[in-house]
Amino acid sequence: MQASGTSSNGALAGSPATAGAKPGPSPVPLLLAPALILLLGVFIVPLLGVLFESVGRAEFTVGHYIEVFDNEVLMRVLVRTIVLSLVVTAICLLLGYPIAWVMLLSSGWMQRFIALLIVLPLWTSLLVRTYAWMVILGRKGLVNETLITLGAIDAPLTLLYTRFSVYIGMVHIMLPFMVLPLFAVMRRIDTSLLSGAWSLGANRPMAFFFVFLPLSMPGILAGSLLVFILSIGFFVTPALLGGLGDTTFVMLIERQVNRLGNWPLAAAMSVILLVATLVLVIVYNRVLSSRVDGSALSTAVWVRLMSLAAFGSFLVERIVDTLASAVPRTLRGGPRQRPPSTFPFAAIVAWATILLMIFPIAILYPLSFSDAPYLQFPPAEYSTRWYENYFARRDWVRPTIISFEVGFIVMIFGTVIGTAAAVALARGSFAGKKLVLGLLLSPIIVPTIISAVALYYVFATLGLVGTRTGLVLAHLILAVPFVIVVVASALERVDPALEQAAGTLGATRFTTFRKVTLPLIRPAVITAALFAFLASFDEVVIAIFLSGVRIKTLPKRMWDGIREEIDPTTAAVAALLVTLTVVLIILAEVLRARASRRGAAGHDQFVK
């Protein structure tokens, strides 16, 4: 990451800059220590344990790897997983490019509104979104009921537990990860080049395909590789929506651990998937480096686009920003022009896709008030019986309390640890900074199923499986990278001269950070804290492995309910989670807006 102010005159805000002043010891090691210790103990060591398990603990062997590649079933599933990921990536590109284009054409409140519609599904529980598609595609779901009512079919179609339902669910989950990188690149394109092409005789389609489309190629590559990387290690949606013929490679890893207890084979499969993921990440970075001018820029783009936190921070900031700076008015020294709509069909595709992203979440509300004892949409009668059932049952209330407890602990510790590391990375100057950054962000790149297997392998020997401590440690690994990216991005936009000026006036590093830097980045810290909470509260894959009989999170309870029961109580819980997400978004926006006003006032007062 290219950190602003990482020059020799200040490792952290507030270094004395006066002549003859002797700077104190660098705070970078102290600030990085908690994050690095957490990374080493809860991420790297478990991964090494899986690696050693895959090659034999007592005697070195590669037999488990040979077993994987010689197993025809495993290889067929691996190829199926790759094909599935490629198809999902292609569909996301075809649907996501028009959305990014329409966002570029829009301005003011409309662009922020579209951004909100794109961000909202990212903040909504993955399990909730998958469950919504189970409702829509089920035998008594919306699609079948509508077709039967219209007389198009006489009997319900088999839509659920098919490859079709897997594609639908995964595209719905992955689409924002395609749209946001595309838009991030498109908004940096000098659209006056299109006018130049038109003036030279090119018609608008030709100008788009020969000028704009090539310039947007970094976004296409970034979004495609990101979606493919995430898809190849995806677990929840294929497991819930797919049938027996749609088993993926990560599902086989989970089966080897939880059902068959074949740890050596599961470890070898995990290492293979991990190596494949790392190769793709290297290709991702190399491609961006070759397409984007400047290695520092490509690194910054990689950091921002590889993290959900970066996406959320980038767009949430612009949702609450009512000024014209949401879209730069100047670029390359001249006025920025929005290209006129060249393809009306793109707008139709874009808005239809956006509505389809929101619709599955919206139907959970009427479904949760259904009086039927099974999933049926639209409901024949309405009641609050399933909400009453949720609050009356201990097996639902207790996991909810545990999720809140774990989430708040993760939010507090994750925000403190991640903010400290972000300050060290953004303001510190030391050898190997890019390596440290890559290590700290690696937990959000590695497929969660691999982290879950590794943690289960180590925590089982330490007695941490089925404990709050184990869940907190595991969730911290996922939450801290989000905090680092959000806070470090905010620090890059803070003028280091303000911090250096405080140092010349005698302020210590800590005082400068508390009174100058923190007020300016407080909105980002609030957003980071919210991401840390949601990263824990919404996590299900690690919870599947680490939850016990007594300590079970709400996502794990929902997972059990969806897999083992036909209970509309899950719909009520899903609707409550969506409501919680919306409330947290509104709360974050209010706090960010107030903090931004206070920060701007403090900045003006400091300058005066």
C-alpha positions in Angstrom: 0.0 0.0 0.0 1.3 3.4 -0.8 1.2 5.2 2.4 1.1 9.0 2.5 3.6 10.6 4.7 6.0 7.7 4.9 9.0 9.8 4.6 12.0 10.0 6.9 10.5 12.8 9.0 7.9 10.8 10.8 7.2 7.2 11.6 4.0 8.2 13.3 2.2 11.5 13.6 3.7 13.9 16.0 7.5 13.4 15.6 9.3 16.5 16.5 10.5 18.3 13.5 12.4 21.1 15.1 16.2 21.3 14.6 18.1 19.4 17.1 15.1 17.5 18.4 15.9 13.8 19.1 13.0 11.6 18.0 12.1 8.8 20.4 12.2 5.2 19.6 10.0 4.1 16.7 6.5 2.9 17.8 6.1 0.7 14.7 7.1 -2.6 16.4 4.9 -1.9 19.4 1.9 -1.0 17.1 2.4 -4.1 14.8 3.1 -6.6 17.6 -0.5 -7.4 18.6 -1.6 -8.0 15.0 1.5 -10.1 14.1 1.2 -12.2 17.3 -2.4 -12.9 16.5 -1.6 -13.7 12.9 1.2 -16.1 14.0 -0.6 -17.9 16.7 -4.1 -18.2 15.2 -3.4 -18.3 11.4 0.1 -19.2 10.4 0.7 -21.9 13.0 -2.6 -23.7 12.3 -1.8 -23.6 8.5 1.6 -25.1 9.2 -0.1 -27.8 11.3 -2.3 -28.7 8.3 0.8 -28.7 6.0 2.7 -31.0 8.3 -0.4 -33.2 8.6 -0.6 -33.5 4.8 3.0 -34.8 4.5 2.9 -37.0 7.6 3.6 -36.1 11.1 5.8 -39.1 12.0 7.4 -39.8 8.6 7.5 -37.6 5.5 5.3 -38.7 2.7 3.6 -37.3 -0.4 1.2 -40.2 -0.5 -1.8 -38.2 0.5 -1.2 -35.8 -2.5 -0.8 -38.7 -4.8 -4.1 -40.1 -3.4 -5.9 -36.9 -4.3 -4.6 -36.7 -7.9 -5.1 -40.4 -8.5 -8.7 -40.3 -7.2 -11.0 -39.9 -10.2 -13.9 -38.7 -8.1 -11.8 -36.0 -6.4 -10.4 -34.8 -9.7 -13.8 -34.7 -11.3 -15.1 -32.6 -8.5 -12.1 -30.3 -8.7 -12.7 -29.8 -12.5 -16.4 -29.2 -11.7 -15.6 -26.6 -9.2 -13.3 -24.8 -11.6 -15.9 -24.8 -14.3 -18.6 -23.6 -11.9 -16.3 -20.7 -10.8 -15.6 -19.8 -14.4 -19.3 -19.8 -15.4 -20.2 -17.7 -12.3 -17.4 -15.2 -13.2 -18.6 -14.9 -16.8 -22.2 -14.3 -15.7 -21.1 -11.7 -13.1 -19.1 -9.9 -15.8 -22.0 -9.8 -18.2 -24.4 -8.5 -15.6 -21.9 -6.4 -13.6 -20.5 -4.3 -16.5 -23.9 -2.7 -17.3 -24.4 -1.8 -13.6 -21.0 -0.2 -13.4 -21.6 1.7 -16.6 -25.0 3.0 -15.4 -23.4 4.1 -12.1 -20.8 6.0 -14.1 -23.6 7.7 -16.1 -25.5 8.7 -13.0 -24.6 11.6 -10.8 -25.5 13.0 -7.4 -28.1 11.2 -5.3 -28.8 8.5 -8.0 -25.2 7.3 -8.0 -25.2 7.1 -4.2 -28.6 5.3 -4.3 -27.2 2.7 -6.7 -24.1 2.4 -4.6 -26.3 1.7 -1.6 -28.3 -1.0 -3.4 -25.0 -2.6 -4.3 -23.5 -2.4 -0.8 -26.6 -3.5 1.1 -26.4 -7.2 0.0 -22.7 -7.2 1.0 -23.7 -6.2 4.5 -26.5 -8.8 4.7 -25.8 -12.2 6.1 -24.5 -14.7 3.5 -26.7 -17.4 5.0 -29.8 -15.1 4.9 -29.3 -14.4 1.2 -28.8 -18.1 0.4 -31.9 -19.0 2.4 -33.9 -16.4 0.5 -33.2 -18.3 -2.7 -34.2 -21.5 -1.2 -37.6 -19.9 -0.5 -37.9 -18.5 -4.0 -36.9 -21.7 -5.9 -38.5 -24.2 -3.6 -41.5 -26.4 -4.6 -43.8 -24.0 -2.8 -41.7 -21.0 -3.6 -42.4 -17.8 -5.5 -41.3 -19.1 -9.0 -43.4 -22.2 -8.9 -46.4 -20.6 -7.4 -46.4 -17.8 -9.9 -46.0 -20.2 -12.9 -48.8 -22.4 -11.6 -51.1 -19.4 -11.1 -50.4 -18.2 -14.6 -51.2 -21.7 -16.0 -47.7 -22.1 -17.4 -47.1 -25.4 -15.6 -49.3 -28.0 -13.9 -46.8 -29.3 -11.3 -43.9 -27.6 -9.5 -40.6 -27.5 -11.3 -37.5 -28.9 -9.7 -35.4 -25.7 -9.4 -33.9 -26.1 -6.0 -30.9 -28.4 -5.4 -29.8 -28.2 -9.0 -26.9 -26.6 -10.8 -29.2 -23.8 -11.9 -30.0 -22.8 -8.3 -26.2 -22.9 -7.5 -25.5 -20.5 -10.4 -28.3 -18.2 -9.3 -27.2 -18.1 -5.6 -23.5 -17.7 -6.3 -24.0 -14.9 -8.9 -26.2 -13.1 -6.4 -23.5 -13.3 -3.8 -20.5 -12.5 -6.1 -22.0 -9.8 -8.3 -21.0 -6.9 -6.0 -17.4 -8.1 -6.1 -17.5 -7.6 -9.9 -19.4 -4.3 -10.0 -17.3 -2.4 -7.5 -13.8 -3.0 -9.1 -15.3 -2.2 -12.5 -16.7 1.1 -11.2 -13.5 1.9 -9.3 -11.6 1.7 -12.6 -14.3 3.3 -14.8 -14.5 6.4 -12.7 -10.8 7.1 -13.3 -11.1 7.0 -17.1 -11.0 10.3 -18.8 -14.3 10.2 -20.7 -13.3 13.2 -22.8 -11.4 10.5 -24.9 -14.8 9.3 -26.1 -15.7 12.8 -27.3 -12.3 12.9 -29.1 -13.1 9.6 -30.8 -16.5 10.9 -31.9 -15.0 14.0 -33.3 -12.7 11.8 -35.4 -15.6 10.1 -37.0 -16.2 7.1 -34.8 -19.8 6.3 -33.9 -20.7 5.8 -30.3 -20.6 2.0 -30.2 -17.2 2.0 -32.0 -15.9 4.6 -29.5 -17.1 2.5 -26.6 -15.6 -0.8 -27.8 -12.3 0.6 -29.1 -11.7 3.3 -26.5 -13.6 2.9 -23.3 -13.7 -0.9 -23.1 -9.9 -1.3 -23.4 -9.3 1.4 -20.8 -11.7 -0.5 -18.4 -9.8 -3.7 -18.9 -8.0 -3.5 -15.5 -11.4 -3.4 -13.8 -12.6 -6.4 -15.9 -9.5 -8.4 -15.0 -9.6 -7.4 -11.3 -13.3 -8.2 -10.9 -13.0 -11.5 -12.9 -10.0 -12.7 -10.9 -11.5 -11.7 -7.6 -14.9 -13.4 -8.3 -13.1 -16.5 -9.5 -10.8 -16.6 -6.5 -13.8 -16.3 -4.1 -15.9 -18.7 -6.0 -13.4 -21.5 -6.1 -13.3 -21.6 -2.3 -17.0 -20.9 -1.7 -18.8 -23.3 0.6 -22.2 -22.2 2.0 -24.2 -21.5 -1.1 -23.3 -24.6 -3.1 -23.8 -26.7 0.0 -27.3 -25.4 0.6 -28.6 -24.9 -3.0 -26.8 -27.7 -4.8 -27.7 -31.4 -5.2 -25.6 -34.5 -5.0 -24.2 -33.8 -8.5 -23.1 -30.3 -7.5 -20.6 -31.2 -4.8 -17.6 -28.8 -4.8 -14.0 -29.4 -3.8 -14.4 -27.4 -0.5 -17.5 -29.5 0.3 -15.4 -32.6 0.0 -12.9 -31.1 2.4 -15.6 -30.5 5.0 -16.9 -34.0 4.5 -13.4 -35.5 5.0 -13.1 -33.7 8.3 -16.6 -33.8 9.9 -18.0 -37.0 8.6 -15.1 -39.3 7.7 -12.4 -38.0 10.0 -9.7 -38.5 7.3 -7.4 -35.7 8.4 -4.4 -36.4 6.2 -6.5 -36.4 3.0 -8.4 -33.3 4.1 -5.1 -31.6 4.9 -3.7 -32.5 1.5 -6.8 -31.2 -0.3 -6.6 -28.0 1.8 -3.0 -27.4 0.8 -3.8 -28.0 -2.9 -6.7 -25.4 -2.7 -4.5 -23.0 -0.8 -1.7 -23.2 -3.3 -4.1 -22.7 -6.2 -5.6 -19.6 -4.4 -2.1 -18.1 -3.8 -1.2 -18.7 -7.5 -4.3 -16.9 -8.5 -3.6 -14.0 -6.2 -0.1 -13.7 -7.6 -1.6 -13.7 -11.1 -4.1 -11.1 -10.0 -1.4 -8.8 -8.8 0.8 -9.4 -11.8 -2.0 -8.7 -14.2 -2.8 -5.4 -12.5 0.8 -4.4 -12.4 1.1 -4.9 -16.2 -2.2 -3.1 -16.9 -1.9 -0.2 -14.4 0.9 2.3 -14.6 3.0 2.2 -11.4 3.7 -0.7 -9.0 2.5 1.4 -6.1 -0.8 2.0 -7.7 -1.3 -1.6 -8.6 -0.5 -2.5 -5.0 -3.1 0.0 -3.7 -5.7 -1.3 -6.1 -4.9 -4.9 -5.0 -5.3 -4.0 -1.4 -8.6 -2.2 -1.9 -10.2 -4.7 -4.2 -9.2 -7.8 -2.4 -11.1 -6.8 0.7 -14.8 -6.4 1.3 -13.9 -3.8 3.8 -12.2 -1.7 1.2 -15.3 -1.9 -1.0 -17.6 -0.9 1.8 -15.4 1.9 3.0 -15.1 3.3 -0.5 -18.8 3.3 -1.3 -20.2 4.1 2.1 -18.0 7.1 2.2 -19.6 8.3 -1.0 -23.1 7.5 0.1 -22.8 9.9 3.1 -20.8 12.5 1.1 -23.3 15.0 -0.2 -20.7 17.1 -1.8 -19.7 17.0 -5.5 -16.4 15.4 -4.5 -18.2 12.0 -4.7 -17.3 12.1 -8.4 -14.2 14.1 -9.2 -14.9 17.2 -11.2 -11.4 17.5 -12.5 -9.3 14.9 -14.1 -6.0 15.5 -16.0 -6.5 19.2 -15.5 -9.8 19.5 -17.4 -13.5 19.2 -16.5 -14.8 15.7 -16.2 -17.6 14.8 -18.5 -20.0 11.9 -18.1 -20.5 10.0 -21.3 -24.0 10.0 -22.7 -25.9 6.8 -22.6 -24.8 4.8 -25.6 -26.7 1.6 -25.0 -30.2 1.9 -23.5 -30.4 -1.8 -23.3 -27.5 -1.7 -20.7 -29.7 0.4 -18.4 -32.5 -2.1 -18.6 -30.2 -5.0 -17.8 -28.6 -3.0 -15.0 -31.8 -2.0 -13.2 -33.3 -5.5 -13.6 -30.2 -7.0 -12.1 -30.1 -4.5 -9.2 -33.8 -5.3 -8.4 -33.0 -9.0 -8.5 -30.2 -8.4 -5.9 -32.6 -6.7 -3.5 -35.7 -8.7 -4.1 -34.6 -12.0 -2.4 -33.8 -10.0 0.8 -37.1 -8.1 0.7 -39.4 -11.2 0.4 -38.1 -12.5 3.7 -40.3 -10.0 5.6 -43.7 -11.3 4.3 -42.5 -14.8 4.5 -41.6 -14.4 8.2 -45.2 -13.4 9.0 -46.6 -16.5 7.3 -49.0 -18.6 9.3 -48.1 -21.8 7.3 -46.1 -24.5 9.0 -43.9 -24.8 5.9 -42.1 -22.4 3.5 -44.7 -20.9 1.2 -44.7 -17.7 -0.8 -46.9 -15.8 -0.9 -48.3 -16.7 2.5 -52.0 -17.7 2.6 -52.4 -16.2 6.1 -50.3 -13.9 8.2 -49.3 -14.1 11.9 -46.4 -13.4 14.3 -46.2 -17.1 15.4 -42.7 -17.6 14.1 -41.3 -14.5 15.9 -43.0 -15.7 19.1 -41.5 -19.1 18.5 -38.0 -17.6 18.1 -38.1 -15.6 21.3 -39.7 -18.4 23.3 -37.1 -21.1 22.3 -33.9 -21.3 24.2 -32.2 -23.1 21.3 -32.6 -19.9 19.3 -32.2 -17.2 21.9 -29.0 -18.6 23.4 -27.0 -18.7 20.1 -28.2 -15.1 19.5 -26.8 -14.0 22.8 -23.5 -15.8 22.1 -23.2 -14.2 18.7 -23.7 -10.7 20.2 -21.2 -11.4 22.9 -18.5 -12.8 20.6 -19.2 -10.0 18.0 -18.8 -7.2 20.5 -15.6 -8.6 21.9 -14.2 -9.1 18.4 -15.3 -5.5 17.5 -13.5 -4.0 20.4 -10.3 -5.9 20.2 -10.3 -6.1 16.4 -10.7 -2.3 16.1 -7.9 -1.6 18.5 -5.5 -4.1 17.0 -6.3 -3.3 13.4 -6.1 0.5 14.0 -2.7 0.2 15.6 -1.4 -1.9 12.7 -2.9 0.5 10.2 -1.1 3.5 11.8 2.2 1.6 11.7 1.7 0.7 8.1 0.5 4.1 6.9 2.9 6.2 8.9 5.8 3.9 9.5 8.8 3.5 7.2 10.5 0.1 7.5 11.9 -2.7 5.4 9.5 -5.4 4.4 6.4 -3.3 4.8 4.6 -4.8 1.7 5.4 -8.3 3.0 3.9 -7.4 6.4 0.8 -5.9 4.8 0.4 -9.0 2.6 0.7 -11.3 5.7 -1.8 -9.3 7.7 -4.4 -9.3 4.9 -3.8 -13.0 4.0 -6.7 -14.3 6.2 -9.3 -12.6 3.9 -7.6 -14.1 0.8 -7.3 -17.7 2.0 -10.6 -19.6 1.5 -12.4 -19.7 4.8 -12.8 -23.5 4.7 -9.0 -23.8 4.9 -8.8 -21.5 7.9 -11.6 -23.4 9.5 -9.9 -26.8 9.0 -6.6 -25.4 10.3 -8.1 -23.8 13.4 -10.1 -26.9 14.2 -7.0 -29.0 13.9 -5.1 -26.9 16.4 -7.9 -25.8 18.7 -9.1 -29.4 19.2 -5.7 -30.2 20.9 -5.9 -27.0 23.0 -9.5 -27.6 24.2 -10.7 -24.4 22.5 -13.4 -26.0 20.3 -16.8 -25.2 21.6 -15.6 -22.2 23.6 -16.1 -18.4 23.4 -12.4 -17.9 23.5 -11.9 -20.1 20.4 -14.6 -18.3 18.5 -13.2 -14.8 19.4 -9.7 -15.7 18.4 -10.9 -17.2 15.1 -13.1 -14.3 14.3 -10.4 -11.8 15.1 -8.3 -13.2 12.3 -11.1 -12.3 9.9 -12.0 -9.0 11.4 -8.5 -7.4 11.8 -7.7 -7.3 8.1 -10.9 -5.4 7.4 -10.0 -2.8 10.1 -6.5 -2.4 8.7 -7.7 -1.7 5.1 -10.4 0.8 6.1 -8.3 2.7 8.6 -5.1 2.7 6.5 -7.1 4.0 3.5 -8.4 6.9 5.7 -4.9 7.6 7.0 -3.7 8.0 3.4 -6.1 10.9 3.0 -4.9 12.7 6.1 -2.3 15.4 5.5 0.8 14.4 7.4 1.8 18.1 7.7 -0.9 18.5 10.3 0.6 15.8 12.4 4.1 17.1 11.9 3.0 20.6 12.9 1.6 19.2 16.2 5.0 17.6 16.8 6.8 20.9 16.3 4.5 22.4 19.0 5.7 19.8 21.5 2.9 17.2 21.3 3.9 13.6 21.8 3.1 10.9 19.2 0.2 9.6 21.3 -1.2 13.1 22.0 -0.9 14.0 18.3 -2.8 10.8 17.3 -5.5 11.4 19.9 -6.1 15.1 19.3 -5.3 15.5 15.6 -5.3 12.2 13.7 -8.1 10.3 15.4 -10.7 13.0 15.0 -9.9 13.1 11.2 -10.2 9.3 10.8 -12.9 8.7 13.3 -15.5 8.0 10.6 -13.3 5.3 9.1 -12.7 3.8 12.6 -16.4 3.6 13.2 -16.9 1.9 9.8 -14.0 -0.5 10.6 -15.6 -1.4 14.0 -18.9 -2.1 12.2 -17.1 -4.4 9.7 -15.3 -6.2 12.6 -18.7 -6.8 14.3 -20.4 -8.1 11.1 -17.4 -10.2 10.2 -17.9 -12.1 13.4 -21.7 -12.0 13.7 -22.2 -13.2 10.1 -19.5 -15.9 10.0 -20.7 -19.4 9.5 -18.0 -21.6 8.1 -15.6 -21.4 11.0 -18.6 -21.6 13.4 -19.5 -25.0 11.8 -16.1 -26.4 12.8 -15.5 -24.6 16.2 -19.0 -24.4 17.7 -19.9 -27.1 20.2 -23.1 -28.3 21.7 -23.3 -25.6 24.3 -21.5 -22.8 22.5 -23.2 -22.3 19.2 -23.5 -19.0 17.3 -26.7 -17.8 15.6 -25.4 -18.5 12.0 -24.5 -22.0 13.1 -28.0 -22.5 14.5 -29.5 -21.2 11.3 -27.3 -23.6 9.3 -28.5 -26.5 11.4 -32.1 -25.3 11.0 -31.8 -25.0 7.2 -30.1 -28.3 6.8 -32.0 -30.4 9.2 -35.5 -28.8 9.7 -38.3 -27.3 7.7 -39.0 -24.5 10.2 -40.2 -21.1 9.1 -38.7 -19.7 12.3 -35.5 -19.4 10.3 -37.4 -16.9 8.1 -38.2 -14.8 11.1 -34.6 -14.9 12.2 -33.4 -13.9 8.7 -35.8 -10.9 8.7 -34.5 -9.8 12.1 -30.9 -10.1 10.8 -31.7 -8.0 7.8 -33.3 -5.4 10.1 -30.3 -5.4 12.3 -28.0 -4.8 9.3 -30.1 -1.9 8.1 -30.1 -0.4 11.6 -26.4 -0.7 11.9 -25.9 0.9 8.4 -28.1 3.9 9.4 -26.3 4.2 12.8 -22.9 4.0 11.1 -23.9 6.7 8.6 -25.2 9.0 11.4 -22.1 8.6 13.4 -19.9 9.0 10.4 -21.7 12.2 9.3 -21.4 13.7 12.8 -17.7 12.6 13.1 -17.0 14.1 9.6 -18.5 17.4 10.6 -16.6 17.5 13.9 -13.4 16.4 12.1 -13.8 19.1 9.4 -14.4 21.8 12.1 -11.4 20.6 14.1 -9.3 20.6 10.9 -10.3 24.2 10.2 -9.7 25.3 13.8 -6.3 23.6 13.8 -5.2 25.3 10.6 -6.4 28.7 11.9 
